[in-house]
Amino acid sequence: MPPTVFERQPADHAAVGLSLADTRHDVLWFEGLDRPRHDSLSGRIDADLVIVGGGYTGLWAAVHAKQRHPDTRVVLLEGERVGWAASGRNGGFCEASLTHGHENGVRRWPDEIDELERLGRENLAGLVADVESYGIDAEVQATGVLAVAVEPHQLPWLQEETGDHAVYLDREQVRAEVNSPTYLAGLWDRSEAVLVQPAKLALGLARTAADMGVTIFEHSRVTELDDNGNGVVVRTGAGSVRARQAILATNVFPSLLKRNALMTVPVYDYVLATEPLTPEQLSEIGWNNRQGLTDLANQFHYYRMTADNRIVFGGYDAIYNYGRKVRPDYEDRPETYTRLAEHFLTTFPQLAGIRFTHKWGGAIDTCTQFCAFYGTAKGGKVAYASGFTGLGVGATRFGADVMLDLLSGAQTERTTLKMVRKRPLPFPPEPIASLGINVTRWSLDRADHNEGNRNLLLRGLDAIGLGFDS
Ligand SMILES: Cc1cc2nc3c(=O)[nH]c(=O)nc-3n(C[C@H](O)[C@H](O)[C@H](O)COP(=O)(O)OP(=O)(O)OC[C@H]3O[C@@H](n4cnc5c(N)ncnc54)[C@H](O)[C@@H]3O)c2cc1C
């Protein structure tokens, strides 16, 4: 196969080894943050609304439930700690898109795409406004996202996408923004994305919810959900909550509803963070506008700067493990960390000698339509939203509103969307799931090595709406 730029211009082997010599397995985003503890549930309590899951989806649902009806008694149950899963580990790219990008949206809902994109822009503006009005310090940066072409075959893809909100940058212009010898051109979308500090957003939402009167329990994993006639009851090992309604915001974790058991699979994504760059290193790479960066391959990287001038660099490998389990031991993958370090140093060879201080992994909530699906259960008393597929930082807020609309019984613009009403296909059971996902991943890698040309399998998946194109 023809090599990619990361193979044509390999990083210095010794610099890669040095960069990972003392890296801690820990999520950078929580470092130095005050993480208030919440009790775990014991005994029986009553509520109007019980929310299962303390990531962005559950937290936005809690905040917006109180915003809509301040007297509602809301209880949120989190199995571990608030924001510990994807919501505290992501790249912080907070995009307007609700459909995992324009291409995916227009392919699936062509007659709805304008409305979906307007709703996405409104959701992003609403998120920024909420964060400001609740005084959440989520380090929101309106720097936009710069997509870079690193292979000649990616250049036409960039030109196709130039629109009124994105600016095309040629080779000199893109390197004037961020100085990498791998960049051939770029597209800077300045209005449809912001960057956030992921853990600060999650903890800030939890604080806001608690200030509004939401009762949060941690270390309270729900194991059962039952209809009890007038409402629902959820049980943990040590307690239960009886409520009129429930919201399931459990994302990629095993669903409490049988019908959703096969709807998502965990695909592991990995991240490195450097030490803070020195002024000399900063002047070597430029990056004064601090955009989020991403490249255009199927197996793409995403990277950004932090407030203290580190670079957070993630993506590329997307690992599915047989059996669709979420397990802590899947979060450490030395070969992926080495590959990420190699690709980082190919991207920024002038930073040879830099060290990565943190590494971590997390499960991406993948579903077959690559953006969230929604629905109700137990006679309309339970609502769920799940499957944000790696673009949930912004879209989870929209998902929370959809669930609150569904529970209200009112028809809203959100609940009448085809995207909301129609469920995607589930993944098949094992061993077919693992075979299918791994062959698809292999094909995507081949396409990246073959000028983007998609093989028969990928073209077949595209034709039936299961193809993935980042
Ligand atoms: C490494 C990585 C990088 C990413 N980068 C980006 C990015 O840059 N931009 C972007 O838009 N998206 C990104 N994502 C995706 C994004 O983080 C998620 O889509 C989003 O955080 C999903 O939020 P959530 O609340 O639905 O799920 P989660 O954050 O996973 O929260 C679900 C919560 O539910 C709890 N739970 C589950 N089951 C139960 C139960 N039975 N009882 C009690 N609690 C339960 C879990 O403990 C968990 O805390 C990334 C994801 C990862 C892993």
The ligand as a Gaussian input file, in Angstrom:
#p B3LYP/6-31G(d) Opt

LIG

0 1
 C      -11.455000      10.140000      24.165000
 C      -12.724000      10.800000      23.691000
 C      -12.652000      11.985000      22.959000
 C      -13.812000      12.613000      22.533000
 N      -13.716000      13.838000      21.920000
 C      -14.838000      14.526000      21.595000
 C      -14.764000      15.848000      21.093000
 O      -13.686000      16.453000      21.011000
 N      -15.927000      16.448000      20.730000
 C      -17.136000      15.840000      20.866000
 O      -18.163000      16.445000      20.524000
 N      -17.251000      14.623000      21.427000
 C      -16.131000      13.952000      21.807000
 N      -16.237000      12.724000      22.407000
 C      -17.586000      12.175000      22.672000
 C      -18.262000      12.869000      23.861000
 O      -17.352000      12.959000      24.924000
 C      -19.504000      12.088000      24.266000
 O      -20.366000      11.967000      23.137000
 C      -20.294000      12.731000      25.393000
 O      -19.461000      13.049000      26.472000
 C      -21.407000      11.804000      25.826000
 O      -21.958000      12.266000      27.027000
 P      -22.957000      11.337000      27.847000
 O      -23.408000      12.072000      29.037000
 O      -24.024000      10.842000      26.920000
 O      -22.106000      10.066000      28.226000
 P      -20.986000       9.804000      29.347000
 O      -20.104000      10.947000      29.538000
 O      -20.371000       8.494000      28.979000
 O      -21.827000       9.639000      30.653000
 C      -22.678000       8.522000      30.879000
 C      -22.708000       8.325000      32.375000
 O      -23.731000       7.401000      32.706000
 C      -23.277000       6.659000      33.808000
 N      -24.044000       5.399000      33.840000
 C      -24.126000       4.469000      32.863000
 N      -24.931000       3.464000      33.241000
 C      -25.375000       3.775000      34.479000
 C      -26.234000       3.126000      35.408000
 N      -26.820000       1.963000      35.123000
 N      -26.462000       3.727000      36.611000
 C      -25.881000       4.925000      36.920000
 N      -25.045000       5.571000      36.071000
 C      -24.810000       5.008000      34.873000
 C      -21.810000       6.416000      33.534000
 O      -21.112000       6.084000      34.725000
 C      -21.402000       7.751000      32.926000
 O      -20.891000       8.649000      33.880000
 C      -15.095000      12.048000      22.818000
 C      -15.168000      10.854000      23.539000
 C      -13.996000      10.239000      23.981000
 C      -14.096000       8.969000      24.788000

